[in-house]
Amino acid sequence: MNRIIDAVTRLARELAGLFFDDGSLAIAVLLVLAATALFASTPWFDAPAAMAFLVGAVVIALIENVLRTARANRPS
């Protein structure tokens, strides 16, 4: 089962890498977009809330990506 999950994850990263340099950031943004679409279709999540969620989640994903890259590139 882990081999299947690993293969699907690898495939998703490769596909995302076609459009973005960092596959994990691309996957995070796509997941945020999907979550926003799901939330926006509910009656308790209106357009301004969806926009706030989308902007906030993408900013958080970008910050996480920058911090992770900075830690990885830190001289030892």
VOVEX-260621 format. One record per atom (N, C-alpha, C): chain; x, y, z; residue in three letters; atom name. Coordinates in nm, 2 decimals, padded with zeros to 4 digits, always signed. Layout:
BEGIN
chain, x, y, z, resn, name
A, X, Y, Z, ALA, CA
...
This chain:
BEGIN
chain, x, y, z, resn, name
A, +00.08, -00.12, +00.00, MET, N
A, +00.00, +00.00, +00.00, MET, CA
A, +00.09, +00.13, +00.00, MET, C
A, +00.20, +00.13, +00.08, ASN, N
A, +00.28, +00.24, +00.08, ASN, CA
A, +00.35, +00.27, -00.06, ASN, C
A, +00.37, +00.16, -00.13, ARG, N
A, +00.43, +00.18, -00.26, ARG, CA
A, +00.34, +00.25, -00.36, ARG, C
A, +00.21, +00.22, -00.34, ILE, N
A, +00.11, +00.29, -00.43, ILE, CA
A, +00.10, +00.43, -00.39, ILE, C
A, +00.09, +00.46, -00.26, ILE, N
A, +00.09, +00.60, -00.22, ILE, CA
A, +00.21, +00.68, -00.26, ILE, C
A, +00.33, +00.61, -00.25, ASP, N
A, +00.45, +00.68, -00.29, ASP, CA
A, +00.45, +00.71, -00.44, ASP, C
A, +00.40, +00.61, -00.52, ALA, N
A, +00.40, +00.63, -00.66, ALA, CA
A, +00.30, +00.75, -00.70, ALA, C
A, +00.19, +00.75, -00.63, VAL, N
A, +00.09, +00.86, -00.66, VAL, CA
A, +00.15, +00.99, -00.62, VAL, C
A, +00.21, +01.00, -00.51, THR, N
A, +00.27, +01.12, -00.46, THR, CA
A, +00.38, +01.17, -00.55, THR, C
A, +00.46, +01.07, -00.60, ARG, N
A, +00.57, +01.11, -00.69, ARG, CA
A, +00.51, +01.16, -00.82, ARG, C
A, +00.41, +01.09, -00.87, LEU, N
A, +00.34, +01.14, -00.99, LEU, CA
A, +00.29, +01.28, -00.98, LEU, C
A, +00.22, +01.30, -00.87, ALA, N
A, +00.16, +01.44, -00.84, ALA, CA
A, +00.27, +01.54, -00.84, ALA, C
A, +00.38, +01.51, -00.77, ARG, N
A, +00.49, +01.61, -00.77, ARG, CA
A, +00.55, +01.63, -00.91, ARG, C
A, +00.57, +01.53, -00.98, GLU, N
A, +00.62, +01.54, -01.12, GLU, CA
A, +00.53, +01.63, -01.21, GLU, C
A, +00.40, +01.60, -01.20, LEU, N
A, +00.30, +01.68, -01.27, LEU, CA
A, +00.30, +01.83, -01.23, LEU, C
A, +00.30, +01.85, -01.10, ALA, N
A, +00.31, +01.99, -01.05, ALA, CA
A, +00.44, +02.05, -01.09, ALA, C
A, +00.55, +01.98, -01.09, GLY, N
A, +00.68, +02.03, -01.13, GLY, CA
A, +00.68, +02.08, -01.27, GLY, C
A, +00.59, +02.03, -01.36, LEU, N
A, +00.59, +02.08, -01.49, LEU, CA
A, +00.54, +02.23, -01.50, LEU, C
A, +00.47, +02.27, -01.40, PHE, N
A, +00.42, +02.41, -01.40, PHE, CA
A, +00.49, +02.50, -01.29, PHE, C
A, +00.55, +02.44, -01.19, PHE, N
A, +00.61, +02.51, -01.09, PHE, CA
A, +00.75, +02.45, -01.06, PHE, C
A, +00.84, +02.53, -01.02, ASP, N
A, +00.98, +02.48, -00.98, ASP, CA
A, +00.97, +02.39, -00.86, ASP, C
A, +00.89, +02.43, -00.77, ASP, N
A, +00.87, +02.35, -00.64, ASP, CA
A, +00.74, +02.28, -00.64, ASP, C
A, +00.75, +02.15, -00.66, GLY, N
A, +00.63, +02.06, -00.66, GLY, CA
A, +00.55, +02.06, -00.54, GLY, C
A, +00.61, +02.07, -00.42, SER, N
A, +00.53, +02.07, -00.30, SER, CA
A, +00.45, +02.20, -00.28, SER, C
A, +00.51, +02.31, -00.33, LEU, N
A, +00.43, +02.43, -00.32, LEU, CA
A, +00.31, +02.43, -00.42, LEU, C
A, +00.34, +02.37, -00.53, ALA, N
A, +00.23, +02.36, -00.63, ALA, CA
A, +00.12, +02.27, -00.58, ALA, C
A, +00.15, +02.16, -00.52, ILE, N
A, +00.05, +02.07, -00.46, ILE, CA
A, -00.03, +02.14, -00.35, ILE, C
A, +00.04, +02.22, -00.27, ALA, N
A, -00.02, +02.29, -00.16, ALA, CA
A, -00.12, +02.39, -00.21, ALA, C
A, -00.08, +02.47, -00.32, VAL, N
A, -00.17, +02.57, -00.38, VAL, CA
A, -00.29, +02.50, -00.44, VAL, C
A, -00.27, +02.39, -00.51, LEU, N
A, -00.38, +02.31, -00.57, LEU, CA
A, -00.48, +02.26, -00.46, LEU, C
A, -00.42, +02.21, -00.35, LEU, N
A, -00.51, +02.17, -00.24, LEU, CA
A, -00.59, +02.28, -00.18, LEU, C
A, -00.52, +02.40, -00.17, VAL, N
A, -00.59, +02.52, -00.12, VAL, CA
A, -00.70, +02.56, -00.21, VAL, C
A, -00.68, +02.56, -00.34, LEU, N
A, -00.78, +02.59, -00.44, LEU, CA
A, -00.90, +02.49, -00.43, LEU, C
A, -00.87, +02.36, -00.42, ALA, N
A, -00.97, +02.26, -00.41, ALA, CA
A, -01.05, +02.28, -00.28, ALA, C
A, -00.99, +02.31, -00.17, ALA, N
A, -01.06, +02.33, -00.04, ALA, CA
A, -01.15, +02.45, -00.05, ALA, C
A, -01.09, +02.56, -00.11, THR, N
A, -01.17, +02.68, -00.13, THR, CA
A, -01.30, +02.66, -00.21, THR, C
A, -01.28, +02.58, -00.32, ALA, N
A, -01.40, +02.55, -00.40, ALA, CA
A, -01.50, +02.47, -00.32, ALA, C
A, -01.45, +02.37, -00.24, LEU, N
A, -01.55, +02.29, -00.16, LEU, CA
A, -01.62, +02.38, -00.06, LEU, C
A, -01.54, +02.46, +00.01, PHE, N
A, -01.60, +02.55, +00.11, PHE, CA
A, -01.70, +02.65, +00.05, PHE, C
A, -01.66, +02.70, -00.06, ALA, N
A, -01.74, +02.81, -00.12, ALA, CA
A, -01.88, +02.75, -00.17, ALA, C
A, -01.89, +02.62, -00.18, SER, N
A, -02.02, +02.57, -00.23, SER, CA
A, -02.11, +02.54, -00.11, SER, C
A, -02.07, +02.57, +00.01, THR, N
A, -02.15, +02.54, +00.13, THR, CA
A, -02.22, +02.68, +00.16, THR, C
A, -02.34, +02.67, +00.23, PRO, N
A, -02.41, +02.79, +00.26, PRO, CA
A, -02.35, +02.87, +00.37, PRO, C
A, -02.26, +02.81, +00.45, TRP, N
A, -02.20, +02.89, +00.57, TRP, CA
A, -02.07, +02.95, +00.53, TRP, C
A, -02.03, +02.95, +00.41, PHE, N
A, -01.90, +03.00, +00.36, PHE, CA
A, -01.93, +03.09, +00.24, PHE, C
A, -01.94, +03.22, +00.27, ASP, N
A, -01.98, +03.32, +00.16, ASP, CA
A, -01.85, +03.36, +00.08, ASP, C
A, -01.87, +03.44, -00.02, ALA, N
A, -01.76, +03.48, -00.11, ALA, CA
A, -01.65, +03.56, -00.03, ALA, C
A, -01.67, +03.65, +00.05, PRO, N
A, -01.56, +03.72, +00.12, PRO, CA
A, -01.48, +03.62, +00.21, PRO, C
A, -01.55, +03.53, +00.28, ALA, N
A, -01.48, +03.43, +00.36, ALA, CA
A, -01.40, +03.34, +00.27, ALA, C
A, -01.45, +03.30, +00.16, ALA, N
A, -01.37, +03.22, +00.07, ALA, CA
A, -01.25, +03.29, +00.02, ALA, C
A, -01.26, +03.42, -00.01, MET, N
A, -01.15, +03.49, -00.06, MET, CA
A, -01.04, +03.51, +00.05, MET, C
A, -01.09, +03.53, +00.17, ALA, N
A, -01.00, +03.55, +00.29, ALA, CA
A, -00.93, +03.41, +00.31, ALA, C
A, -01.00, +03.30, +00.31, PHE, N
A, -00.94, +03.17, +00.32, PHE, CA
A, -00.84, +03.15, +00.22, PHE, C
A, -00.87, +03.17, +00.09, LEU, N
A, -00.78, +03.15, -00.02, LEU, CA
A, -00.65, +03.23, -00.01, LEU, C
A, -00.66, +03.36, +00.02, VAL, N
A, -00.54, +03.44, +00.03, VAL, CA
A, -00.46, +03.40, +00.15, VAL, C
A, -00.53, +03.38, +00.27, GLY, N
A, -00.45, +03.34, +00.39, GLY, CA
A, -00.38, +03.21, +00.37, GLY, C
A, -00.45, +03.11, +00.31, ALA, N
A, -00.39, +02.98, +00.30, ALA, CA
A, -00.27, +02.98, +00.20, ALA, C
A, -00.28, +03.06, +00.09, VAL, N
A, -00.17, +03.06, +00.00, VAL, CA
A, -00.05, +03.14, +00.06, VAL, C
A, -00.08, +03.24, +00.13, VAL, N
A, +00.03, +03.31, +00.20, VAL, CA
A, +00.10, +03.22, +00.30, VAL, C
A, +00.02, +03.14, +00.38, ILE, N
A, +00.08, +03.05, +00.47, ILE, CA
A, +00.17, +02.94, +00.40, ILE, C
A, +00.11, +02.90, +00.29, ALA, N
A, +00.19, +02.80, +00.21, ALA, CA
A, +00.32, +02.86, +00.16, ALA, C
A, +00.32, +02.98, +00.11, LEU, N
A, +00.44, +03.05, +00.06, LEU, CA
A, +00.54, +03.07, +00.17, LEU, C
A, +00.49, +03.11, +00.29, ILE, N
A, +00.58, +03.13, +00.40, ILE, CA
A, +00.65, +03.00, +00.45, ILE, C
A, +00.57, +02.89, +00.45, GLU, N
A, +00.62, +02.76, +00.49, GLU, CA
A, +00.72, +02.72, +00.39, GLU, C
A, +00.70, +02.74, +00.26, ASN, N
A, +00.79, +02.70, +00.16, ASN, CA
A, +00.92, +02.78, +00.17, ASN, C
A, +00.92, +02.91, +00.19, VAL, N
A, +01.04, +02.99, +00.21, VAL, CA
A, +01.12, +02.95, +00.33, VAL, C
A, +01.05, +02.92, +00.44, LEU, N
A, +01.12, +02.88, +00.56, LEU, CA
A, +01.19, +02.74, +00.54, LEU, C
A, +01.12, +02.65, +00.48, ARG, N
A, +01.17, +02.52, +00.45, ARG, CA
A, +01.29, +02.52, +00.36, ARG, C
A, +01.29, +02.61, +00.26, THR, N
A, +01.40, +02.62, +00.16, THR, CA
A, +01.52, +02.69, +00.23, THR, C
A, +01.49, +02.79, +00.32, ALA, N
A, +01.60, +02.85, +00.39, ALA, CA
A, +01.67, +02.76, +00.48, ALA, C
A, +01.59, +02.67, +00.55, ARG, N
A, +01.65, +02.57, +00.64, ARG, CA
A, +01.74, +02.47, +00.56, ARG, C
A, +01.69, +02.43, +00.44, ALA, N
A, +01.76, +02.33, +00.36, ALA, CA
A, +01.89, +02.39, +00.30, ALA, C
A, +01.89, +02.52, +00.28, ASN, N
A, +02.01, +02.58, +00.22, ASN, CA
A, +02.10, +02.65, +00.32, ASN, C
A, +02.07, +02.63, +00.45, ARG, N
A, +02.16, +02.69, +00.55, ARG, CA
A, +02.29, +02.61, +00.55, ARG, C
A, +02.40, +02.69, +00.55, PRO, N
A, +02.53, +02.62, +00.56, PRO, CA
A, +02.55, +02.55, +00.69, PRO, C
A, +02.61, +02.43, +00.68, SER, N
A, +02.63, +02.36, +00.80, SER, CA
A, +02.76, +02.38, +00.87, SER, C
